[in-house]
Amino acid sequence: MAEIIQRDGTWTFDGEAVRIVPGRGKGIHPLRQELGECVVPLRALAGISFEPDRKGGRLRLRLRDGACPVLRAAGGRLKDAADPYQLAVEKDRNGVAEYFVDEVRGALLVEQVPTGAVDGFLLPGPAVPVAGGGGDGTASFDGETVRLTWNWKANEAKISGGPVTFPVSEVTDVRWLPAIGLENGHLTFVRSESPASAPKAEHDPYSLDLWGLSKKEYTAVLVAAAVLVRLPEAAGPAATSTAPAEIAAPAAPAAPDGDDHDALLRRLRELGELHRSGVLTDDEFTAAKQAVLKRL
């Protein structure tokens, strides 16, 4: 078991998954607070790193492409403070962070987890019901129905038309873009009946117009992620259940049997062969070997 507790949050690794609990308080980004606790199974990880600096450093989990619906919805546009897979580390905890990295890397080597993209989501995404947004309105999703409600700052046409409600079965795509510089962002739901050329977000009754005036606008990406998981094209274990909390928990390890000891010894021999052939560096071999020996 490896654990690092910081004001920014707490990460725990039990050999099967990394459990992430965001911190509390004004310094924690609203997106991370709304997403809450999440569990990243080892098979969803492509790597981990610790980047030290004068103030401490930053832990970063790198997920396999396509594994996380939040990252897919964000499209690489999340700021560091909003990224749930980053942890700010205080200077006196650098050693703990480096130990945490070694433990996760060792497990990835032992289990020989591939680093390539996956065909379907391996994480369940935000729990529903979920709501988020800002700008000219709020989007909410209960697992079956999307609802857009407008505030007093919305375009008159949107306000006069009232709230918009539609089933997720009508959605073919959902697009989120944060406000960048002087350009507004948007959360847009593309439906099977949507015109080829959609109006701008400020006029589109199926879009939120995001102005970038508040960090809370980033919570709109959580609605996008929750919808993405439930689109027909979504695949993988996280896309077929309506109980995200159950999916998020790592699978229980198989009951030990008489072959476990022999399997671990075989893994040690395999690691030795990979080291001798030059596939594993000295440091990688040492970390992986130690991880196996702990399980003997």
MIDOMAR-380520 format. One line per field, with one value per residue (C-alpha): residue number from 1; residue in one letter; chain; x, y, z. Coordinates in nm, 4 decimals. Last residue first. Example, Ala and Ser with C-alpha at 12.3 -4.5 7.8 and 13.67 -1.06 7.14 Angstrom:
<nodes>
pos	[2 | 1]
code	[s | a]
unit	[A | A]
c1	[1.3670 | 1.2300]
c2	[-0.1060 | -0.4500]
c3	[0.7140 | 0.7800]
</nodes>
This chain:
<nodes>
pos	[296 | 295 | 294 | 293 | 292 | 291 | 290 | 289 | 288 | 287 | 286 | 285 | 284 | 283 | 282 | 281 | 280 | 279 | 278 | 277 | 276 | 275 | 274 | 273 | 272 | 271 | 270 | 269 | 268 | 267 | 266 | 265 | 264 | 263 | 262 | 261 | 260 | 259 | 258 | 257 | 256 | 255 | 254 | 253 | 252 | 251 | 250 | 249 | 248 | 247 | 246 | 245 | 244 | 243 | 242 | 241 | 240 | 239 | 238 | 237 | 236 | 235 | 234 | 233 | 232 | 231 | 230 | 229 | 228 | 227 | 226 | 225 | 224 | 223 | 222 | 221 | 220 | 219 | 218 | 217 | 216 | 215 | 214 | 213 | 212 | 211 | 210 | 209 | 208 | 207 | 206 | 205 | 204 | 203 | 202 | 201 | 200 | 199 | 198 | 197 | 196 | 195 | 194 | 193 | 192 | 191 | 190 | 189 | 188 | 187 | 186 | 185 | 184 | 183 | 182 | 181 | 180 | 179 | 178 | 177 | 176 | 175 | 174 | 173 | 172 | 171 | 170 | 169 | 168 | 167 | 166 | 165 | 164 | 163 | 162 | 161 | 160 | 159 | 158 | 157 | 156 | 155 | 154 | 153 | 152 | 151 | 150 | 149 | 148 | 147 | 146 | 145 | 144 | 143 | 142 | 141 | 140 | 139 | 138 | 137 | 136 | 135 | 134 | 133 | 132 | 131 | 130 | 129 | 128 | 127 | 126 | 125 | 124 | 123 | 122 | 121 | 120 | 119 | 118 | 117 | 116 | 115 | 114 | 113 | 112 | 111 | 110 | 109 | 108 | 107 | 106 | 105 | 104 | 103 | 102 | 101 | 100 | 99 | 98 | 97 | 96 | 95 | 94 | 93 | 92 | 91 | 90 | 89 | 88 | 87 | 86 | 85 | 84 | 83 | 82 | 81 | 80 | 79 | 78 | 77 | 76 | 75 | 74 | 73 | 72 | 71 | 70 | 69 | 68 | 67 | 66 | 65 | 64 | 63 | 62 | 61 | 60 | 59 | 58 | 57 | 56 | 55 | 54 | 53 | 52 | 51 | 50 | 49 | 48 | 47 | 46 | 45 | 44 | 43 | 42 | 41 | 40 | 39 | 38 | 37 | 36 | 35 | 34 | 33 | 32 | 31 | 30 | 29 | 28 | 27 | 26 | 25 | 24 | 23 | 22 | 21 | 20 | 19 | 18 | 17 | 16 | 15 | 14 | 13 | 12 | 11 | 10 | 9 | 8 | 7 | 6 | 5 | 4 | 3 | 2 | 1]
code	[l | r | k | l | v | a | q | k | a | a | t | f | e | d | d | t | l | v | g | s | r | h | l | e | g | l | e | r | l | r | r | l | l | a | d | h | d | d | g | d | p | a | a | p | a | a | p | a | a | i | e | a | p | a | t | s | t | a | a | p | g | a | a | e | p | l | r | v | l | v | a | a | a | v | l | v | a | t | y | e | k | k | s | l | g | w | l | d | l | s | y | p | d | h | e | a | k | p | a | s | a | p | s | e | s | r | v | f | t | l | h | g | n | e | l | g | i | a | p | l | w | r | v | d | t | v | e | s | v | p | f | t | v | p | g | g | s | i | k | a | e | n | a | k | w | n | w | t | l | r | v | t | e | g | d | f | s | a | t | g | d | g | g | g | g | a | v | p | v | a | p | g | p | l | l | f | g | d | v | a | g | t | p | v | q | e | v | l | l | a | g | r | v | e | d | v | f | y | e | a | v | g | n | r | d | k | e | v | a | l | q | y | p | d | a | a | d | k | l | r | g | g | a | a | r | l | v | p | c | a | g | d | r | l | r | l | r | l | r | g | g | k | r | d | p | e | f | s | i | g | a | l | a | r | l | p | v | v | c | e | g | l | e | q | r | l | p | h | i | g | k | g | r | g | p | v | i | r | v | a | e | g | d | f | t | w | t | g | d | r | q | i | i | e | a | m]
unit	[A | A | A | A | A | A | A | A | A | A | A | A | A | A | A | A | A | A | A | A | A | A | A | A | A | A | A | A | A | A | A | A | A | A | A | A | A | A | A | A | A | A | A | A | A | A | A | A | A | A | A | A | A | A | A | A | A | A | A | A | A | A | A | A | A | A | A | A | A | A | A | A | A | A | A | A | A | A | A | A | A | A | A | A | A | A | A | A | A | A | A | A | A | A | A | A | A | A | A | A | A | A | A | A | A | A | A | A | A | A | A | A | A | A | A | A | A | A | A | A | A | A | A | A | A | A | A | A | A | A | A | A | A | A | A | A | A | A | A | A | A | A | A | A | A | A | A | A | A | A | A | A | A | A | A | A | A | A | A | A | A | A | A | A | A | A | A | A | A | A | A | A | A | A | A | A | A | A | A | A | A | A | A | A | A | A | A | A | A | A | A | A | A | A | A | A | A | A | A | A | A | A | A | A | A | A | A | A | A | A | A | A | A | A | A | A | A | A | A | A | A | A | A | A | A | A | A | A | A | A | A | A | A | A | A | A | A | A | A | A | A | A | A | A | A | A | A | A | A | A | A | A | A | A | A | A | A | A | A | A | A | A | A | A | A | A | A | A | A | A | A | A | A | A | A | A | A | A | A | A | A | A | A | A | A | A | A | A | A | A | A | A | A | A | A | A]
c1	[0.5499 | 0.3651 | 0.6418 | 0.8887 | 0.6907 | 0.7053 | 1.0759 | 1.1420 | 0.9514 | 1.1454 | 1.4818 | 1.4061 | 1.2961 | 1.6097 | 1.8435 | 1.6677 | 1.4117 | 1.4035 | 1.7803 | 1.7707 | 1.9082 | 1.6407 | 1.3576 | 1.4915 | 1.5080 | 1.1545 | 1.0347 | 1.2119 | 1.0478 | 0.7096 | 0.7607 | 0.8285 | 0.5076 | 0.3113 | 0.4656 | 0.3540 | 0.0033 | -0.0407 | -0.1648 | -0.4599 | -0.5343 | -0.8882 | -0.9016 | -0.8496 | -1.1635 | -1.2294 | -1.1463 | -1.4360 | -1.5324 | -1.7812 | -1.9936 | -1.9938 | -2.0876 | -2.4193 | -2.6028 | -2.3934 | -2.2894 | -2.0340 | -1.7795 | -1.7209 | -1.6185 | -1.7876 | -1.9457 | -2.0933 | -2.4501 | -2.3905 | -2.4062 | -2.0444 | -2.0511 | -2.3436 | -2.1560 | -1.8490 | -2.0440 | -2.2075 | -1.8625 | -1.7362 | -1.9958 | -1.8133 | -1.5562 | -1.8036 | -1.7395 | -1.4027 | -1.5962 | -1.6078 | -1.5033 | -1.7961 | -1.9614 | -2.2598 | -2.4593 | -2.5886 | -2.9050 | -3.1129 | -2.8476 | -2.8441 | -2.5508 | -2.3900 | -2.3591 | -2.6027 | -2.5499 | -2.4589 | -2.5503 | -2.8792 | -2.9380 | -3.2035 | -2.9764 | -2.8675 | -2.5478 | -2.5324 | -2.3116 | -2.1237 | -1.9598 | -1.6592 | -1.6394 | -1.3355 | -1.1633 | -0.8891 | -1.0070 | -1.3548 | -1.3778 | -1.4835 | -1.7193 | -1.8779 | -2.1466 | -2.2252 | -2.5113 | -2.7734 | -3.1337 | -3.1023 | -2.9922 | -3.3521 | -3.4389 | -3.5295 | -3.4966 | -3.5928 | -3.7936 | -3.8361 | -3.8627 | -3.5352 | -3.3491 | -3.4787 | -3.3866 | -3.0212 | -2.9157 | -2.8027 | -3.1226 | -3.0498 | -3.1363 | -3.2119 | -3.0813 | -3.2040 | -3.0576 | -3.2564 | -3.1595 | -2.8697 | -2.9972 | -2.8284 | -2.8129 | -2.6964 | -2.6976 | -2.7390 | -2.6014 | -2.2419 | -2.2439 | -2.2145 | -2.2748 | -2.5148 | -2.4846 | -2.7428 | -2.5469 | -2.1968 | -1.9149 | -1.7260 | -1.7371 | -1.3657 | -1.2312 | -1.3976 | -1.3826 | -1.1430 | -0.8250 | -0.5187 | -0.1699 | 0.0280 | 0.0003 | -0.0030 | 0.2741 | 0.1340 | 0.4797 | 0.5816 | 0.2675 | 0.3010 | 0.6583 | 0.5572 | 0.2850 | 0.5177 | 0.8025 | 0.5713 | 0.4429 | 0.8022 | 0.8836 | 0.5792 | 0.6763 | 1.0261 | 0.8879 | 0.6708 | 0.8681 | 0.8301 | 0.4523 | 0.2989 | 0.0299 | -0.1638 | -0.2627 | -0.5126 | -0.8207 | -0.7066 | -0.8703 | -0.5583 | -0.3471 | -0.5810 | -0.8056 | -0.8069 | -0.6680 | -0.9905 | -1.2051 | -1.4717 | -1.2052 | -1.0422 | -1.3748 | -1.4651 | -1.1464 | -0.9900 | -0.9813 | -0.6066 | -0.4357 | -0.4081 | -0.1041 | -0.1052 | 0.0829 | 0.2376 | 0.3467 | 0.6343 | 0.7575 | 0.7922 | 1.1284 | 1.0217 | 0.9830 | 0.7936 | 0.6690 | 0.5568 | 0.3006 | 0.2311 | -0.0152 | -0.2824 | -0.6272 | -0.5163 | -0.4169 | -0.7736 | -0.8359 | -1.0749 | -1.2550 | -1.3582 | -1.5341 | -1.6212 | -1.7790 | -1.4719 | -1.2371 | -1.4350 | -1.4674 | -1.0844 | -0.9502 | -0.7986 | -1.1204 | -1.1412 | -1.1468 | -0.8964 | -0.9752 | -0.9854 | -0.8068 | -0.7869 | -0.5136 | -0.5902 | -0.4818 | -0.1577 | -0.3244 | -0.2433 | -0.3782 | -0.3870 | -0.5107 | -0.5994 | -0.4621 | -0.3898 | -0.1725 | -0.1869 | 0.0285 | -0.0410 | 0.1292 | 0.0000]
c2	[-1.3890 | -1.0650 | -0.8367 | -1.0280 | -0.9321 | -0.5590 | -0.5835 | -0.7504 | -0.4790 | -0.1991 | -0.3686 | -0.4479 | -0.0918 | 0.0488 | -0.1845 | -0.1082 | -0.3495 | -0.4573 | -0.5157 | -0.8893 | -0.9623 | -0.7491 | -0.9099 | -1.2542 | -1.1604 | -1.0249 | -1.3540 | -1.5484 | -1.3310 | -1.3807 | -1.7568 | -1.7283 | -1.5282 | -1.7950 | -2.0700 | -1.8962 | -1.8382 | -2.1966 | -2.3423 | -2.1117 | -1.7613 | -1.6326 | -1.3899 | -1.0263 | -0.8187 | -0.5932 | -0.2312 | -0.0091 | 0.2428 | 0.0077 | -0.0069 | 0.3690 | 0.4166 | 0.2300 | 0.2752 | 0.0077 | -0.0615 | 0.2070 | 0.1361 | -0.2204 | -0.1262 | 0.0508 | 0.3870 | 0.3997 | 0.3897 | 0.7017 | 0.6446 | 0.7116 | 1.0278 | 1.1652 | 1.1464 | 1.3021 | 1.5978 | 1.6586 | 1.6533 | 1.8972 | 2.1489 | 2.1576 | 2.3847 | 2.6722 | 2.6609 | 2.8295 | 3.1502 | 3.4258 | 3.1960 | 3.2924 | 2.9569 | 2.9574 | 2.6455 | 2.4614 | 2.2813 | 2.5999 | 2.7430 | 3.1245 | 3.1913 | 2.8658 | 2.9804 | 2.8183 | 2.4608 | 2.3885 | 2.0294 | 2.0717 | 1.8647 | 1.5927 | 1.3048 | 1.5254 | 1.7141 | 1.8473 | 2.1540 | 2.2782 | 2.6049 | 2.8332 | 3.2047 | 3.3560 | 3.6498 | 3.4288 | 3.0697 | 2.9854 | 2.6119 | 2.3767 | 2.0864 | 1.8768 | 1.6095 | 1.3557 | 1.1472 | 1.2487 | 1.1375 | 0.8375 | 1.0828 | 1.1954 | 1.5649 | 1.8635 | 2.2327 | 2.4968 | 2.7939 | 2.9167 | 3.2777 | 3.2494 | 3.0962 | 3.3583 | 3.6377 | 3.5254 | 3.4144 | 3.6468 | 3.5987 | 3.2287 | 2.9402 | 2.5732 | 2.2813 | 1.9308 | 1.5999 | 1.2844 | 0.9229 | 0.9175 | 1.2109 | 1.4889 | 1.8596 | 2.1585 | 2.5112 | 2.8497 | 3.1597 | 3.1412 | 2.8640 | 2.4909 | 2.1904 | 1.9213 | 1.5513 | 1.2926 | 1.0808 | 0.9754 | 1.1166 | 0.8773 | 0.5013 | 0.4360 | 0.1777 | 0.3447 | 0.1497 | 0.0583 | 0.1252 | 0.3221 | 0.1875 | 0.1618 | -0.2123 | -0.3385 | -0.5916 | -0.6882 | -0.6792 | -0.3699 | -0.1769 | -0.2872 | -0.1589 | 0.1698 | 0.2150 | 0.1407 | 0.3534 | 0.6513 | 0.6304 | 0.6151 | 0.9317 | 1.1072 | 1.0018 | 1.1419 | 1.4688 | 1.5136 | 1.7972 | 2.0095 | 1.9944 | 1.7925 | 1.9213 | 1.6227 | 1.5613 | 1.3092 | 1.5158 | 1.7894 | 2.1196 | 2.2807 | 2.1652 | 2.3289 | 2.0980 | 2.1339 | 1.7926 | 1.6859 | 1.7612 | 1.5064 | 1.2391 | 1.3309 | 1.3069 | 0.9814 | 0.8095 | 0.5076 | 0.6472 | 0.7048 | 0.5212 | 0.7324 | 0.9291 | 0.9970 | 1.3084 | 1.3948 | 1.7570 | 1.9207 | 2.0764 | 2.4529 | 2.4592 | 2.2000 | 1.8241 | 1.6514 | 1.3106 | 1.0678 | 0.7977 | 0.5703 | 0.4248 | 0.3520 | 0.2060 | -0.1518 | -0.0372 | 0.0612 | 0.4324 | 0.4950 | 0.8245 | 1.0424 | 1.3678 | 1.4876 | 1.8004 | 1.8868 | 1.8178 | 2.0433 | 2.3123 | 2.3479 | 2.3035 | 2.6154 | 2.7241 | 2.4176 | 2.0433 | 1.7967 | 1.5529 | 1.1783 | 0.9621 | 0.5841 | 0.4305 | 0.0706 | -0.2915 | -0.2718 | -0.0840 | 0.2708 | 0.5680 | 0.9318 | 1.2075 | 1.5642 | 1.9125 | 1.9643 | 1.6556 | 1.2905 | 1.0356 | 0.6665 | 0.3434 | 0.0000]
c3	[-0.2674 | -0.3356 | -0.2076 | -0.4255 | -0.7357 | -0.6609 | -0.5799 | -0.9141 | -1.1008 | -0.9338 | -0.9861 | -1.3514 | -1.4218 | -1.2581 | -1.4487 | -1.7774 | -1.9185 | -2.2846 | -2.2814 | -2.3479 | -2.0017 | -1.8405 | -2.0383 | -1.9438 | -1.5774 | -1.5910 | -1.7374 | -1.4607 | -1.1972 | -1.3650 | -1.3511 | -0.9787 | -0.9406 | -1.1270 | -0.9114 | -0.5931 | -0.7287 | -0.8553 | -0.5277 | -0.5136 | -0.4010 | -0.4522 | -0.7403 | -0.6569 | -0.6120 | -0.9059 | -0.8491 | -0.7423 | -1.0076 | -1.1669 | -0.8533 | -0.8072 | -1.1715 | -1.1352 | -1.4656 | -1.6339 | -1.9905 | -2.0651 | -1.7929 | -1.9070 | -2.2603 | -2.5470 | -2.6174 | -2.9680 | -2.8325 | -2.6206 | -2.2481 | -2.1576 | -2.3696 | -2.1669 | -1.8366 | -2.0015 | -2.1415 | -1.8045 | -1.6439 | -1.9093 | -1.7919 | -1.4572 | -1.6257 | -1.5992 | -1.2265 | -1.2848 | -1.3473 | -1.6096 | -1.8942 | -2.1164 | -2.1819 | -2.4191 | -2.3418 | -2.6448 | -2.7592 | -2.7821 | -3.0216 | -3.0279 | -2.7911 | -2.9047 | -3.2656 | -3.5065 | -3.6292 | -3.9923 | -4.0766 | -3.8939 | -3.5779 | -3.6061 | -3.4960 | -3.2089 | -3.1376 | -2.7829 | -2.7460 | -2.4411 | -2.5372 | -2.5086 | -2.5691 | -2.7403 | -2.5711 | -2.4288 | -2.4398 | -2.3087 | -2.2568 | -2.5378 | -2.4895 | -2.7624 | -2.7322 | -3.0029 | -3.1414 | -2.8879 | -2.9485 | -2.7126 | -2.4417 | -2.4183 | -2.4695 | -2.2522 | -2.3355 | -2.0789 | -2.2019 | -2.5597 | -2.4453 | -2.2546 | -2.5490 | -2.7908 | -2.5497 | -2.5393 | -2.1938 | -1.9138 | -1.7134 | -1.6713 | -1.8997 | -1.8346 | -2.0411 | -1.9574 | -2.0736 | -2.0033 | -1.9389 | -1.6928 | -1.4900 | -1.6887 | -1.6135 | -1.8152 | -1.6728 | -1.8391 | -2.0078 | -1.8880 | -1.6367 | -1.6673 | -1.4555 | -1.3441 | -1.2674 | -1.1737 | -1.2275 | -1.1287 | -1.3391 | -1.5671 | -1.5469 | -1.6051 | -1.8516 | -2.1509 | -2.4729 | -2.7538 | -2.5564 | -2.6638 | -2.6084 | -2.2855 | -2.2327 | -1.8721 | -1.8178 | -1.4770 | -1.3227 | -1.5150 | -1.4282 | -1.0647 | -1.0474 | -1.2034 | -0.9424 | -0.6509 | -0.7889 | -0.8429 | -0.4846 | -0.3559 | -0.5543 | -0.4073 | -0.0544 | -0.1083 | -0.2395 | 0.0689 | 0.2342 | -0.0783 | -0.0958 | -0.3782 | -0.6192 | -0.7514 | -1.1125 | -1.2452 | -1.1596 | -1.4032 | -1.3024 | -1.1511 | -1.4455 | -1.6970 | -1.8953 | -2.2743 | -2.3722 | -2.5427 | -2.2390 | -2.3351 | -2.3802 | -2.0517 | -1.8695 | -2.0483 | -1.9242 | -2.0974 | -2.4520 | -2.4604 | -2.1771 | -1.8649 | -1.7569 | -1.3854 | -1.2837 | -0.9483 | -0.9148 | -0.7342 | -0.4154 | -0.4175 | -0.5946 | -0.8516 | -0.8724 | -1.1571 | -1.0485 | -1.3164 | -1.3834 | -1.6785 | -1.9286 | -1.6707 | -1.7434 | -1.6615 | -1.3124 | -1.2319 | -1.1690 | -0.8801 | -0.8440 | -0.5526 | -0.6329 | -0.9824 | -0.8351 | -0.6273 | -0.9173 | -1.1494 | -0.8817 | -0.8549 | -0.5037 | -0.3457 | -0.1795 | 0.0400 | 0.0151 | -0.1240 | -0.4016 | -0.3281 | -0.5850 | -0.5542 | -0.7692 | -0.8566 | -0.8136 | -0.6141 | -0.3299 | -0.4400 | -0.2486 | -0.3590 | -0.1284 | -0.2209 | -0.2878 | 0.0811 | 0.0555 | 0.1624 | -0.0216 | 0.0058 | -0.0955 | 0.0000]
</nodes>
